[in-house]
Amino acid sequence: MTETVAVHPVDPFDAHALNAAEGLDSVDPAFSHVLRITTLFNMLPIAIGATVLDVMVVREVGGPYGLLSVLAWLLGVIAVVTFPARRAQRWGFKIGEGQLRVARGWLFRTDTIVPFVRVQHIDVGQGPVERWFGLSHLVVHTSGTHNSTVTLPGLRADLAAAMRETIRRHIQTDFA
């Protein structure tokens, strides 16, 4: 008797299923809040500028007053509410077997593998918004010129430090 196993294709729109199918770990869920706040800081000046333009220029030329302001603020709200969570879900990573693998993106998916023997130095960074949520980002600098820096954001601070130490130990044993 033959047992049939149903194979379900991975939904390319489901980032969690895609990362799980590829054996990747997800970044910390709080990273979506970091992205949301940084998106807010980026969209706020644009919305304010559109409102000022609307008040000073559109009103003077007799155009549809208020339309530019409403569109700018609506676009800002949509960008802050929807895009950051989707971007955070698109990051995945795996450390082990002498290499670091970082995958990101949906439409244009980038999958980078960094062998530890190519690593020149490692940084753990933390901006003010990341610090507020207890997160850090790992920056791996490799030899070479093109794409010689790989950044992995959205890691808990202790995990980023542990990953740095793991890579550092491999670098020391490779050259010792």
TABEL-V601402 format. One record per residue. N is the residue number from 1. SS is DSSP state (H for helix, E for strand, C for the rest). PSI is psi in radians with two decimals (999 if undefined). OMEGA is omega in radians with two decimals (none if undefined). Layout:
((N;SS;PSI;OMEGA) (N;SS;PSI;OMEGA))
//
This chain:
((1;C;2.24;-3.10) (2;C;2.33;3.13) (3;C;2.27;3.14) (4;C;2.24;3.12) (5;C;2.16;3.13) (6;C;2.22;3.11) (7;C;2.09;3.14) (8;C;2.22;3.10) (9;C;2.61;3.12) (10;C;2.28;3.12) (11;C;2.05;-3.11) (12;C;-0.23;3.12) (13;C;-0.21;-3.13) (14;C;1.76;-3.06) (15;H;-0.65;-3.14) (16;H;-0.75;3.12) (17;H;-0.65;3.13) (18;H;-0.81;3.11) (19;H;-0.72;3.13) (20;H;-0.71;3.14) (21;H;-0.56;-3.14) (22;C;-0.02;3.13) (23;C;0.51;-3.10) (24;C;2.59;3.03) (25;E;2.57;3.12) (26;E;2.72;3.04) (27;C;2.92;-3.12) (28;C;2.40;3.14) (29;C;-0.45;3.12) (30;C;-0.25;3.11) (31;H;-0.52;3.10) (32;H;-0.58;3.08) (33;H;-0.67;3.08) (34;H;-0.82;3.12) (35;H;-0.64;-3.14) (36;H;-0.76;-3.12) (37;H;-0.73;3.12) (38;H;-0.60;3.06) (39;H;-0.71;3.09) (40;H;-0.79;3.13) (41;H;-0.52;3.12) (42;H;-0.62;-3.09) (43;H;-0.47;-3.10) (44;H;-0.86;3.12) (45;H;-0.59;3.12) (46;H;-0.79;3.14) (47;H;-0.71;3.11) (48;H;-0.74;3.10) (49;H;-0.71;3.11) (50;H;-0.66;3.12) (51;H;-0.75;3.11) (52;H;-0.76;3.10) (53;H;-0.71;3.13) (54;H;-0.78;-3.10) (55;H;-0.75;-3.00) (56;H;-0.59;-3.02) (57;H;-0.92;-3.05) (58;H;-0.69;3.12) (59;H;-0.69;-3.11) (60;H;-0.60;-3.11) (61;H;-0.03;3.08) (62;C;0.43;3.13) (63;C;-3.03;-3.14) (64;C;1.59;-3.07) (65;C;2.30;3.09) (66;C;-0.38;-3.10) (67;H;-0.80;3.13) (68;H;-0.74;3.13) (69;H;-0.83;-3.12) (70;H;-0.76;3.13) (71;H;-0.74;-3.13) (72;H;-0.79;-3.14) (73;H;-0.64;3.09) (74;H;-0.78;3.08) (75;H;-0.72;3.11) (76;H;-0.77;3.13) (77;H;-0.76;3.13) (78;H;-0.75;3.14) (79;H;-0.69;-3.11) (80;H;-0.63;-3.05) (81;H;-0.74;-2.98) (82;H;-0.82;-2.97) (83;H;-0.74;-3.09) (84;H;-0.76;-3.13) (85;H;-0.68;3.12) (86;H;-0.70;3.11) (87;H;-0.71;-3.12) (88;H;-0.62;3.13) (89;H;-0.34;-3.06) (90;C;0.01;3.12) (91;C;2.41;3.05) (92;E;2.69;-3.13) (93;E;2.80;3.06) (94;E;2.25;3.09) (95;E;2.35;3.13) (96;E;2.98;3.11) (97;C;0.63;3.09) (98;C;0.35;-3.13) (99;E;2.80;3.04) (100;E;2.26;3.10) (101;E;2.24;3.12) (102;E;2.16;3.10) (103;E;2.45;3.13) (104;E;2.82;3.07) (105;C;2.84;3.10) (106;C;-1.12;3.14) (107;C;-0.84;3.03) (108;C;1.66;-3.08) (109;C;2.26;3.09) (110;E;2.20;-3.14) (111;E;1.89;-3.05) (112;E;2.30;3.06) (113;E;2.16;-3.13) (114;E;1.89;3.03) (115;E;2.41;-3.09) (116;H;-0.48;-3.13) (117;H;-0.30;3.12) (118;H;-0.13;-3.04) (119;E;2.27;3.08) (120;E;-0.87;3.04) (121;E;2.89;-3.04) (122;E;2.38;3.07) (123;E;2.54;2.94) (124;E;2.07;-3.11) (125;E;2.82;-3.12) (126;C;1.99;3.06) (127;C;3.04;-3.09) (128;H;-0.67;3.13) (129;H;-0.70;3.07) (130;H;-0.76;-3.14) (131;H;-0.67;3.13) (132;H;-0.61;-3.13) (133;C;0.09;3.11) (134;C;0.48;-3.11) (135;E;2.85;3.08) (136;E;3.03;3.00) (137;E;2.50;-3.14) (138;E;2.26;3.11) (139;E;2.10;-3.13) (140;E;2.11;3.13) (141;E;2.23;-3.12) (142;E;2.94;3.04) (143;C;2.68;-3.09) (144;C;3.07;-3.11) (145;C;-0.79;-3.09) (146;C;2.19;-3.12) (147;C;0.77;-3.10) (148;C;0.00;3.10) (149;E;2.21;3.10) (150;E;2.18;-3.11) (151;E;2.32;3.08) (152;E;1.78;-3.13) (153;E;3.00;2.98) (154;E;0.51;3.11) (155;E;2.49;2.99) (156;E;2.56;-3.06) (157;H;-0.72;-3.14) (158;H;-0.60;3.11) (159;H;-0.72;3.11) (160;H;-0.74;3.12) (161;H;-0.70;3.12) (162;H;-0.69;3.10) (163;H;-0.69;3.09) (164;H;-0.76;3.14) (165;H;-0.65;3.10) (166;H;-0.82;3.13) (167;H;-0.70;3.14) (168;H;-0.74;3.11) (169;H;-0.68;3.11) (170;H;-0.65;3.13) (171;H;-0.77;-3.13) (172;H;-0.73;-3.11) (173;H;-0.49;3.13) (174;H;-0.57;-3.08) (175;H;-0.05;-3.11) (176;C;999;none))
//
